[in-house]
Amino acid sequence: MLPRSVDAVVIGSGPNGLVSAIALADAGWDVLVLEAAETFGGAVRSTEDDGWISDRFSSNYPLGVASPVMRALELEKFGLKWAHAPLPLVHLLDAEEGTSVAIHPDPEDTAKSIGSDHPGDGEAWLRLYQQYVAIREPLLKSLLTSWPPVVPGIKLARKLGSAGELLRFARFMAMPMHRMGKELFAGPRGAALLAGNALHADSPLSGSVSGTMGWLLAMLAQDVGYPVATGGSSAFSGALVRRAERAGALLISGTPVSAIDVSSGRVTGVRTASGETVAVSRAVIADTSAPVLYNNLLPGATIPAGLRRDLDERFEWDYPTVKLNFRLSGPIPWRSAEARSAGVVHLGGMADELVHLSADLDTGRVPSQPFLLIGQSTKSDPSRSPDGTEAVWAYSHLPRGIADDESAGKLAGRMERAIERFAPGFGELIISRDLQRPSALESGNAALGLGAVGGGTMQLHQQLVFRPTIGLGSPRTFVAGLYLGSSAIHPGGGVHGACGHLAARTALRDASIIGPLTRTLPTATLRHLQR
């Protein structure tokens, strides 16, 4: 039996939903979390079978370690332990020669890897990292803790110093990845390393702000590494669940929400698929995709015409994902010595090659030589597989609009052949493989529409005030008391908890004594913009 009424309902128990629940419960609210799946965690989940642990969706969490939102929760007190491989990241350059470039725990060693054929590039890396360290705290707080980021933005500006330096940094953050690599490095290694990190998102490498993606992830890899949760991703979400329960939130799984009730422009409750109704007095936070919220959960007649048109005609998912999970009888025999001890391996070549691959994806061509993001989980966490064996996953992308099972199967074959080129004998080590096509990813988590893992494209036209559609860039919706708290809002994809934090923070402010001032004008503005 569900409670008849609560202060707030959180729909979905992904990391953003759990962060929202924690923040509201910490503030003394009566909070109910309803999860459609039988297990909590959203896309932060793992399974265990016969000594093998498989992260079913996300796996490595540099943002989980670095995010001020996650750090403030002190999840280590609730059982979370981080595990690191000897090397955080290796980017493979040439299959025949076995060349690669690596991020080492020590920045000096990274500089040697990057500058092995252009010594000045190693010095450029050290300068780049030192600049990042100098602005790290206000930058991460600006990106992840507030919207608009007024106070942390002022602190960031002060760290940067003069107006000229502020403008130079703004230009730097707006740069395409391909141009950034050319400006920073004379040789190919540094540019390739940044380009591979940029391809974690779906911004074209020749498009604006793609440089930000590559630079930030590369800096995080140098700063905190590419850690995994000891014992599997479910250990991460499990710590969040325990933290939420300690705060007083009630979490119920296996209970899909089928509708959100609205009366006179304000949210009043939720209905479950089994027919139960829970009234809410303060807020509903939806840790769902934007299409699921607006097309499935809200009454169709309430959706403003402009919002519906934007979702139908302009909303864009990120690339469909194809993921392979391998059980191997031994370590992958990489030609690159560095790759044999890396937690994460980028398989893709030089920056120019990756620009061509990015163009293939954006013009509807399935790459013949795909870029692979590979997680050597056992390298980071030996508990992931029996002694002497290796648990490994690899994922790549299909172009938008191509998410069918047949295309996914073809890409999976190309992925295996790509690994074999860089590691002859790989195929002989495969005990078993598990292919997660886009359709399987979406069926496993409805927020991953068409197998997209970022909640919508990370390109500039769907960021900030354009995320998920034209609006204010905040968690607010046109319905008073209803907030979108998933990666569909700013700052987007990644396991950082920022979207859930911003949704809860906004809900708390709107329900406070100054609520009439904070919520009335923005809600009216949204209704006007989306009509």
C-alpha positions as CSV (number, residue, x, y, z in Angstrom):
1,M,0.0,0.0,0.0
2,L,1.3,3.4,-0.9
3,P,0.8,6.5,1.3
4,R,-2.3,8.5,0.4
5,S,-0.5,11.8,0.4
6,V,3.1,13.1,0.7
7,D,4.9,16.4,0.4
8,A,6.7,15.2,-2.7
9,V,6.9,12.3,-5.2
10,V,10.1,11.6,-7.1
11,I,9.4,9.6,-10.3
12,G,12.4,7.4,-11.0
13,S,15.4,6.3,-8.9
14,G,18.3,7.1,-11.1
15,P,21.1,9.1,-9.5
16,N,19.4,12.4,-10.2
17,G,16.1,11.2,-8.7
18,L,17.9,9.9,-5.6
19,V,19.8,13.1,-5.2
20,S,16.5,15.0,-5.4
21,A,14.9,12.7,-2.8
22,I,17.9,13.2,-0.4
23,A,17.8,16.9,-0.7
24,L,14.0,17.1,0.0
25,A,14.1,14.6,2.8
26,D,17.1,16.4,4.4
27,A,14.9,19.5,4.4
28,G,12.2,17.7,6.4
29,W,9.8,16.9,3.5
30,D,7.8,13.7,3.4
31,V,9.3,12.1,0.2
32,L,8.1,9.1,-1.8
33,V,10.3,7.7,-4.6
34,L,8.5,5.5,-7.1
35,E,10.6,3.3,-9.4
36,A,9.1,1.3,-12.3
37,A,11.9,-1.3,-12.4
38,E,12.3,-4.0,-9.7
39,T,15.7,-2.5,-8.7
40,F,16.8,1.0,-7.9
41,G,19.5,3.0,-9.7
42,G,18.3,3.8,-13.2
43,A,21.3,3.7,-15.5
44,V,23.6,3.0,-12.5
45,R,23.1,-0.7,-12.1
46,S,25.1,-3.9,-12.3
47,T,24.3,-7.6,-12.2
48,E,26.3,-10.5,-10.7
49,D,26.3,-14.0,-12.1
50,D,28.6,-16.9,-11.2
51,G,31.4,-14.6,-10.1
52,W,31.1,-12.1,-12.9
53,I,29.9,-8.5,-12.4
54,S,28.5,-6.6,-15.3
55,D,27.7,-2.8,-15.3
56,R,24.6,-2.8,-17.4
57,F,24.7,0.9,-18.4
58,S,27.2,3.4,-17.0
59,S,30.5,2.2,-15.5
60,N,33.3,4.7,-14.9
61,Y,32.5,7.8,-12.8
62,P,35.0,10.7,-12.8
63,L,32.1,13.1,-12.4
64,G,30.8,11.0,-9.5
65,V,34.0,11.6,-7.6
66,A,34.5,15.2,-8.7
67,S,31.0,16.6,-8.5
68,P,30.4,18.9,-5.5
69,V,26.9,17.6,-5.4
70,M,28.0,14.0,-4.9
71,R,30.9,14.9,-2.6
72,A,28.5,16.7,-0.2
73,L,26.6,13.4,0.3
74,E,29.6,11.6,1.8
75,L,28.5,8.4,0.2
76,E,31.7,6.6,1.4
77,K,30.0,6.6,4.8
78,F,27.2,4.6,3.2
79,G,29.4,1.8,1.8
80,L,30.7,3.3,-1.5
81,K,34.3,2.5,-2.3
82,W,36.1,3.6,-5.4
83,A,38.5,1.4,-7.4
84,H,41.2,2.6,-9.8
85,A,43.3,0.9,-12.5
86,P,47.0,1.5,-12.7
87,L,46.4,3.9,-15.6
88,P,43.1,5.8,-15.8
89,L,43.0,6.2,-19.6
90,V,44.8,5.1,-22.8
91,H,44.0,6.3,-26.3
92,L,45.2,3.9,-29.0
93,L,46.8,5.6,-32.1
94,D,48.0,3.0,-34.6
95,A,47.1,-0.6,-34.7
96,E,50.2,-1.9,-36.5
97,E,52.7,0.0,-34.5
98,G,50.9,-0.4,-31.2
99,T,51.4,3.3,-30.4
100,S,49.2,5.0,-27.8
101,V,49.0,8.1,-25.5
102,A,48.0,7.8,-21.9
103,I,46.8,9.7,-18.9
104,H,48.9,8.6,-15.9
105,P,48.1,9.3,-12.2
106,D,51.1,11.6,-12.2
107,P,50.7,14.6,-14.6
108,E,54.5,14.5,-15.3
109,D,54.2,11.0,-16.6
110,T,51.2,12.1,-18.8
111,A,53.3,14.9,-20.1
112,K,56.0,12.4,-21.1
113,S,53.5,10.3,-22.9
114,I,52.0,13.2,-24.8
115,G,55.3,14.8,-25.5
116,S,57.2,11.7,-26.5
117,D,57.7,13.0,-30.1
118,H,57.0,16.7,-29.4
119,P,58.5,17.6,-26.0
120,G,56.8,21.0,-26.1
121,D,53.4,19.2,-26.0
122,G,54.2,17.7,-22.6
123,E,54.9,21.2,-21.2
124,A,51.6,22.4,-22.8
125,W,49.7,19.6,-21.0
126,L,51.2,20.6,-17.6
127,R,50.3,24.2,-18.2
128,L,46.8,23.2,-19.2
129,Y,46.3,21.1,-16.1
130,Q,47.7,23.7,-13.8
131,Q,45.2,26.2,-15.3
132,Y,42.4,23.7,-14.6
133,V,43.5,23.2,-11.0
134,A,43.5,26.9,-10.4
135,I,39.8,27.3,-11.4
136,R,38.6,23.7,-10.6
137,E,36.3,24.5,-7.6
138,P,34.5,27.5,-8.9
139,L,34.2,25.9,-12.4
140,L,32.7,22.7,-11.1
141,K,30.3,24.6,-8.9
142,S,29.3,26.8,-11.8
143,L,28.6,23.8,-14.0
144,L,26.9,21.6,-11.4
145,T,25.5,23.4,-8.4
146,S,23.3,26.4,-9.5
147,W,21.4,27.8,-12.4
148,P,22.0,30.5,-13.4
149,P,25.4,30.2,-11.9
150,V,25.6,33.7,-10.5
151,V,27.7,33.3,-7.3
152,P,30.1,30.6,-8.5
153,G,30.3,32.4,-11.8
154,I,31.5,35.5,-10.0
155,K,34.1,33.4,-8.1
156,L,35.3,31.8,-11.3
157,A,35.7,35.3,-12.9
158,R,37.7,36.4,-9.9
159,K,40.0,33.3,-10.2
160,L,40.5,34.1,-13.9
161,G,41.5,37.6,-13.1
162,S,41.2,40.3,-15.8
163,A,38.4,40.8,-18.2
164,G,40.8,39.8,-21.0
165,E,41.4,36.4,-19.3
166,L,37.7,35.9,-18.8
167,L,37.1,36.5,-22.5
168,R,39.9,34.2,-23.5
169,F,38.4,31.5,-21.3
170,A,35.0,32.0,-22.8
171,R,36.5,31.6,-26.2
172,F,38.4,28.5,-25.1
173,M,35.1,26.9,-23.8
174,A,33.3,27.7,-27.1
175,M,35.9,26.2,-29.4
176,P,35.5,23.1,-31.5
177,M,37.5,20.2,-30.3
178,H,39.5,20.0,-33.6
179,R,40.6,23.6,-33.4
180,M,41.4,23.4,-29.7
181,G,43.7,20.5,-30.3
182,K,45.6,22.4,-33.0
183,E,46.0,25.5,-30.8
184,L,47.2,23.5,-27.8
185,F,49.5,20.9,-29.3
186,A,52.0,20.8,-32.1
187,G,52.0,17.0,-32.4
188,P,49.2,14.4,-32.7
189,R,49.1,12.8,-29.3
190,G,47.5,15.5,-27.2
191,A,44.9,16.4,-29.8
192,A,43.9,12.7,-30.1
193,L,43.6,12.4,-26.4
194,L,41.3,15.3,-26.2
195,A,39.3,14.2,-29.2
196,G,38.7,10.8,-27.7
197,N,37.3,12.3,-24.6
198,A,35.1,14.6,-26.6
199,L,33.5,11.6,-28.2
200,H,32.1,10.6,-24.8
201,A,29.4,13.2,-25.7
202,D,27.8,13.6,-29.1
203,S,29.0,17.1,-30.2
204,P,30.7,17.0,-33.6
205,L,34.4,17.5,-33.2
206,S,34.2,20.4,-35.6
207,G,31.3,22.0,-33.8
208,S,31.2,24.6,-31.0
209,V,31.7,23.5,-27.4
210,S,32.9,20.1,-28.3
211,G,36.2,21.3,-27.0
212,T,34.7,21.8,-23.6
213,M,33.6,18.2,-23.4
214,G,37.0,16.8,-24.3
215,W,39.0,19.2,-22.2
216,L,36.9,18.7,-19.0
217,L,36.9,14.9,-19.2
218,A,40.6,14.8,-19.9
219,M,41.2,17.1,-16.9
220,L,39.0,15.0,-14.7
221,A,40.9,11.9,-15.8
222,Q,44.1,13.5,-14.7
223,D,42.6,14.9,-11.5
224,V,40.5,12.0,-10.2
225,G,41.0,9.2,-12.7
226,Y,38.3,7.1,-14.3
227,P,37.2,5.1,-11.2
228,V,34.6,2.4,-10.9
229,A,32.5,1.5,-7.9
230,T,34.0,-1.5,-6.1
231,G,31.6,-4.4,-6.5
232,G,29.7,-2.9,-9.5
233,S,27.7,0.1,-10.3
234,S,24.9,-1.0,-8.1
235,A,27.2,-0.3,-5.2
236,F,27.1,3.4,-6.2
237,S,23.3,3.5,-6.5
238,G,23.0,1.4,-3.3
239,A,24.9,4.0,-1.3
240,L,22.6,6.6,-2.7
241,V,19.6,4.5,-1.7
242,R,20.9,4.1,1.8
243,R,21.6,7.8,2.1
244,A,18.1,8.6,1.0
245,E,16.5,6.1,3.4
246,R,18.7,7.6,6.2
247,A,17.3,11.0,5.4
248,G,13.7,9.6,5.7
249,A,12.7,9.1,2.1
250,L,10.4,6.1,1.3
251,L,11.5,4.2,-1.8
252,I,9.3,1.7,-3.6
253,S,10.3,-0.3,-6.7
254,G,8.2,-2.2,-9.2
255,T,5.7,0.7,-9.2
256,P,5.5,2.5,-12.5
257,V,3.8,5.9,-12.6
258,S,1.3,6.1,-15.4
259,A,0.1,9.7,-15.0
260,I,0.6,13.0,-13.3
261,D,-2.5,14.8,-12.1
262,V,-2.8,18.5,-12.7
263,S,-5.5,20.9,-11.5
264,S,-5.7,24.7,-12.3
265,G,-2.2,24.7,-13.6
266,R,-0.7,23.0,-10.5
267,V,0.5,19.4,-9.9
268,T,-1.8,17.6,-7.4
269,G,-0.6,14.0,-7.4
270,V,0.5,10.9,-9.4
271,R,-1.3,7.8,-10.4
272,T,0.4,4.4,-10.7
273,A,-0.1,1.7,-13.3
274,S,-1.9,-0.4,-10.7
275,G,-4.5,2.3,-10.2
276,E,-3.3,3.8,-6.9
277,T,-3.2,7.6,-6.5
278,V,-0.9,9.6,-4.3
279,A,-1.7,13.2,-3.6
280,V,1.2,15.7,-3.3
281,S,1.1,18.9,-1.4
282,R,4.3,20.5,-2.6
283,A,6.1,19.0,-5.6
284,V,6.6,16.2,-8.1
285,I,10.1,15.7,-9.5
286,A,10.4,13.6,-12.7
287,D,13.7,11.8,-13.2
288,T,12.5,10.8,-16.6
289,S,13.3,11.8,-20.2
290,A,11.6,14.9,-21.5
291,P,9.5,12.9,-24.0
292,V,8.3,10.5,-21.3
293,L,7.3,13.4,-19.0
294,Y,5.5,15.5,-21.6
295,N,4.1,12.8,-24.0
296,N,3.3,10.0,-21.5
297,L,2.7,11.3,-18.0
298,L,1.0,14.6,-18.4
299,P,-2.6,15.1,-19.7
300,G,-2.3,15.8,-23.4
301,A,-4.7,18.7,-23.2
302,T,-2.5,20.6,-20.8
303,I,0.6,20.6,-23.0
304,P,1.2,24.0,-24.6
305,A,1.2,23.8,-28.4
306,G,4.7,25.3,-28.8
307,L,6.2,22.8,-26.4
308,R,4.5,19.9,-28.1
309,R,5.8,21.2,-31.5
310,D,9.3,21.6,-30.2
311,L,9.3,18.1,-28.8
312,D,7.9,16.5,-31.9
313,E,9.9,18.5,-34.5
314,R,13.1,19.8,-32.8
315,F,14.0,17.7,-29.7
316,E,17.0,15.6,-30.6
317,W,18.3,12.5,-28.9
318,D,22.0,11.8,-28.6
319,Y,23.5,8.9,-30.6
320,P,22.1,5.4,-30.2
321,T,24.5,3.2,-28.2
322,V,25.6,-0.3,-28.9
323,K,27.3,-2.0,-26.0
324,L,29.1,-5.3,-25.8
325,N,29.9,-7.1,-22.5
326,F,32.6,-9.7,-22.7
327,R,33.7,-12.5,-20.4
328,L,37.3,-13.2,-21.3
329,S,39.6,-16.0,-20.3
330,G,42.5,-13.6,-19.9
331,P,43.6,-10.0,-20.4
332,I,43.2,-8.4,-23.9
333,P,46.6,-8.8,-25.6
334,W,47.0,-5.2,-26.7
335,R,50.0,-4.3,-28.9
336,S,50.2,-1.1,-26.8
337,A,51.9,-1.9,-23.5
338,E,50.1,1.1,-21.8
339,A,46.7,-0.3,-22.7
340,R,47.4,-3.5,-20.8
341,S,47.0,-1.7,-17.5
342,A,44.3,0.9,-18.3
343,G,40.9,1.1,-16.8
344,V,39.5,2.8,-19.9
345,V,40.8,2.5,-23.5
346,H,39.8,4.7,-26.4
347,L,40.1,2.9,-29.7
348,G,39.9,5.4,-32.6
349,G,43.2,6.7,-34.0
350,M,44.3,10.3,-34.6
351,A,42.2,13.4,-34.2
352,D,41.7,13.9,-37.9
353,E,40.4,10.3,-38.2
354,L,38.0,11.0,-35.4
355,V,36.7,14.1,-37.1
356,H,35.8,12.0,-40.2
357,L,34.1,9.4,-37.9
358,S,32.1,12.2,-36.2
359,A,31.0,13.4,-39.6
360,D,29.9,9.9,-40.6
361,L,27.7,9.8,-37.5
362,D,26.2,13.2,-38.3
363,T,25.5,12.4,-41.9
364,G,23.8,9.0,-41.3
365,R,26.6,6.7,-42.1
366,V,27.5,3.8,-39.9
367,P,31.3,4.1,-39.5
368,S,33.3,1.3,-41.1
369,Q,36.0,1.9,-38.5
370,P,34.1,2.8,-35.3
371,F,35.4,4.7,-32.3
372,L,35.2,2.4,-29.2
373,L,35.1,3.3,-25.5
374,I,36.3,0.2,-23.7
375,G,36.2,-0.5,-20.0
376,Q,38.6,-3.1,-18.6
377,S,36.6,-3.5,-15.4
378,T,38.8,-6.2,-13.8
379,K,41.8,-3.9,-14.2
380,S,40.1,-1.4,-11.9
381,D,38.3,-3.8,-9.6
382,P,39.5,-7.4,-9.4
383,S,36.2,-8.5,-7.9
384,R,34.6,-8.1,-11.3
385,S,35.6,-11.6,-12.5
386,P,37.1,-14.9,-11.4
387,D,40.9,-15.1,-10.9
388,G,42.8,-15.0,-14.2
389,T,39.8,-13.8,-16.2
390,E,38.7,-10.3,-17.4
391,A,35.4,-8.6,-17.4
392,V,35.4,-6.0,-20.3
393,W,32.7,-3.9,-21.9
394,A,32.9,-1.8,-25.1
395,Y,30.4,0.6,-26.6
396,S,30.1,2.6,-29.8
397,H,27.4,4.6,-31.5
398,L,25.1,4.5,-34.5
399,P,24.0,7.6,-36.3
400,R,20.8,9.3,-35.2
401,G,17.8,7.7,-36.9
402,I,19.5,4.3,-37.1
403,A,18.7,2.3,-34.1
404,D,17.4,-1.0,-35.5
405,D,18.6,-4.4,-34.2
406,E,20.1,-5.4,-37.6
407,S,22.3,-2.2,-37.7
408,A,23.3,-2.7,-34.1
409,G,24.4,-6.3,-34.9
410,K,26.5,-5.1,-37.8
411,L,28.2,-2.5,-35.7
412,A,28.9,-5.0,-33.0
413,G,30.8,-7.2,-35.5
414,R,32.8,-4.2,-36.6
415,M,33.6,-3.4,-32.9
416,E,35.0,-6.9,-32.3
417,R,37.1,-6.7,-35.5
418,A,38.4,-3.3,-34.4
419,I,39.6,-4.7,-31.1
420,E,41.2,-7.6,-32.9
421,R,43.2,-5.2,-35.1
422,F,44.8,-3.6,-32.1
423,A,45.0,-6.8,-30.0
424,P,45.5,-9.9,-32.2
425,G,44.2,-13.0,-30.5
426,F,41.4,-11.2,-28.7
427,G,38.7,-13.3,-30.3
428,E,40.3,-16.5,-28.9
429,L,39.8,-15.2,-25.3
430,I,36.0,-14.7,-25.6
431,I,34.1,-17.0,-23.2
432,S,30.8,-15.3,-23.9
433,R,29.5,-12.0,-25.2
434,D,26.3,-10.1,-24.3
435,L,25.1,-7.5,-26.9
436,Q,23.0,-4.6,-25.6
437,R,21.3,-3.0,-28.7
438,P,19.6,0.4,-28.4
439,S,16.3,-1.5,-28.1
440,A,17.6,-3.4,-25.1
441,L,19.0,-0.3,-23.4
442,E,15.7,1.5,-23.8
443,S,13.7,-1.5,-22.5
444,G,16.0,-1.7,-19.6
445,N,15.6,2.0,-18.8
446,A,12.9,4.0,-20.4
447,A,14.9,7.2,-20.0
448,L,17.4,5.9,-22.6
449,G,15.2,6.7,-25.6
450,L,16.4,5.0,-28.7
451,G,19.5,3.8,-26.8
452,A,20.7,7.4,-26.1
453,V,22.4,7.7,-22.8
454,G,22.7,11.5,-22.4
455,G,19.1,12.5,-22.1
456,G,19.3,14.4,-25.4
457,T,22.0,15.8,-27.6
458,M,24.8,17.8,-25.8
459,Q,25.2,20.1,-28.7
460,L,24.8,23.8,-28.1
461,H,21.4,24.1,-29.8
462,Q,20.1,21.9,-27.0
463,Q,22.0,23.2,-24.0
464,L,21.4,25.9,-21.4
465,V,18.1,27.7,-22.1
466,F,17.5,25.3,-25.1
467,R,17.5,22.2,-22.9
468,P,15.3,20.2,-23.5
469,T,13.5,22.8,-25.6
470,I,13.3,26.6,-25.6
471,G,12.7,27.6,-22.0
472,L,14.6,29.0,-19.0
473,G,17.2,26.3,-18.7
474,S,15.9,25.4,-15.2
475,P,14.0,22.4,-13.8
476,R,10.7,24.2,-13.8
477,T,7.9,23.2,-16.1
478,F,4.8,25.1,-17.2
479,V,3.0,23.2,-14.4
480,A,3.5,24.8,-10.9
481,G,5.1,22.3,-8.5
482,L,6.3,20.0,-11.3
483,Y,10.0,19.8,-12.0
484,L,12.1,17.9,-14.6
485,G,15.1,16.5,-12.7
486,S,16.9,14.3,-15.1
487,S,19.7,14.7,-17.6
488,A,17.1,16.2,-20.0
489,I,17.9,19.5,-18.2
490,H,21.0,21.6,-17.7
491,P,23.8,20.5,-17.4
492,G,22.9,17.2,-19.1
493,G,24.3,13.8,-19.2
494,G,26.8,12.3,-16.7
495,V,26.5,10.8,-13.2
496,H,27.1,14.0,-11.3
497,G,23.7,14.4,-9.6
498,A,23.5,18.1,-10.7
499,C,20.1,17.8,-12.4
500,G,18.5,16.3,-9.4
501,H,20.2,18.7,-7.1
502,L,18.9,21.7,-9.2
503,A,15.4,20.3,-9.3
504,A,15.2,19.8,-5.5
505,R,16.8,23.2,-4.8
506,T,14.2,24.9,-7.1
507,A,11.3,23.0,-5.5
508,L,12.5,24.0,-2.0
509,R,12.8,27.6,-2.9
510,D,9.4,27.7,-4.6
511,A,7.8,26.1,-1.5
512,S,9.5,28.6,0.9
513,I,8.2,31.9,2.2
514,I,9.7,33.6,-0.9
515,G,8.1,31.1,-3.2
516,P,5.5,33.5,-4.7
517,L,8.4,35.6,-5.9
518,T,10.6,32.8,-7.2
519,R,8.0,30.7,-9.0
520,T,5.2,32.9,-10.3
521,L,7.1,34.9,-12.9
522,P,9.3,32.0,-14.2
523,T,6.2,29.8,-14.6
524,A,4.3,32.5,-16.4
525,T,7.3,33.1,-18.6
526,L,7.6,29.5,-19.5
527,R,3.9,29.3,-20.4
528,H,4.3,32.3,-22.7
529,L,7.5,31.0,-24.4
530,Q,6.0,27.5,-25.0
531,R,2.4,28.5,-26.0
